[in-house]
């Protein structure tokens, strides 16, 4: 496939671009940051004009106007965003992220792109869990519980995707609720979390190796479906050496348990992603 990846210069985006290319796909990295050259286009996603030109291939290096009759891209992966709360003001985060996602979704629709995969977030599950989750492990079955402006945007993006796919039954949009993305160089700090169970309680001690995050993107692109769906994407284990039973008893003693917690199994359930996407995490800090 020919795939546009927004945010391909970011922490997860770099790995996604690499994995998609290794799988044989032709990938264009669309971002505000990056090095000029083949495979990269600098685009301000808050500008609809720039986005629509991009998805139609309208620039001075394109093949010409005849290509506008058919989609330039077979698929679009949308990862670009201010990646967490507290980096910029709430207002700046909201304005940037919701406008960028609307522009990307709308331009893709206008260009006839039917295969869209994008980064939602574990935050819609209720992070930082100052209000305890309804049960543990958490999954996709309970309504979104955004607790920050960043998370609110992610919830609104999912709502937008639901309606867009209702309007167009031939459209596919998959939201990947990524956990905290980590690369191998980040793993050295993990043992320090054991001293205080509350240090990482904010996402139920979860994470996702960037290489497995990229695997999830590839699986989602390959999934033959229409409509909207959402999947939690996390590593198969927690960031902790301490057992799940010990952690939950200390931090969330009154939260109902939904099944066997396992010794170190992820408490961000990936059962749905395993079952439907065929997602199978290959990497662990352990």
Secondary structure, 3 states (H helix, E strand, C coil): CEEEEECCCCHHHHHHHHHHHHCCCEEEEEECCCCCCCCEEECCCCCHHHHHHHHCCCCCCCCCHHHHHCCCCCEEEECCCCCCCCCCCHHHHHHHHHHHHHHHHHHHHHCCCCEEEEECCHHHHCCCCCCCCCEECECCCCCCCCCCHHHHHHHHHHHHHHHHHHHCCCCEEEEEEECCEECHHHHHHHHHHHHCCCCCHHHCCCCEEHHHHHHHHHHHHHCCCCEEEEEEECCCECCCCCCHHHHHHHHCCCCEECCCCCCCECCECCHHHHHHHCCCCCCCCC
